[in-house]
Amino acid sequence: MSILNRLASASGRRDEVPNRELAREIVSNGSKRAIGELVENLNNGNKAVQNDCIKVLYEVGELKPILIVPYTSNFLALLAQKNNRLQWGGMIALNCIVKERPGLIYANLPKILEAADTGSVITKDHTLNILMALTAIPKYGGSTFELLREQLLKSSVNQFPMYAERSAAVITEKNKKAFLEVLDLRLETIEKESARKRIEKIQRKLTK
């Protein structure tokens, strides 16, 4: 039986429960056939099927990323998709893969950053996650911190406090000064008091 019959859209469901259940089942039995069929149908003529397939794939990736690593090129191709759901779904999948294959993701940062520049908030969120994961690895941290810094500088005022909080986890003595300079610059653009307090809290923690 085709794995497509197990997707939420096949039963007329609008919720994601069937897709999450299917992902857990695939992880449990390690079905490469099922994963291959899902990847193949990212190009299905039915948009609902496409959306369900990427949902199941990145849910699999979040549970057991090694299972979707062989399809990294497919997820990279999704970054150029006009279907926004596929684009940010592909970025989530790449975020799942980064700790398994950091070198592969690092090599494809130009494509990832290009997608972030024009993509949705979710696309940008997971691009930041990818950059943080790479920055935490000494081999890549020197160059990826600069890319992370650029993303922080041009992020929206609404997203910046959350991005700053998450990025603080990968800050080292070597890049702390540059990170604090970003916080100072962005603080000047933030009017909302609750957001300012979040930034000031990070500053205090890093300057103790």
Disulfide bonds with the S-S distance in Angstrom:
none
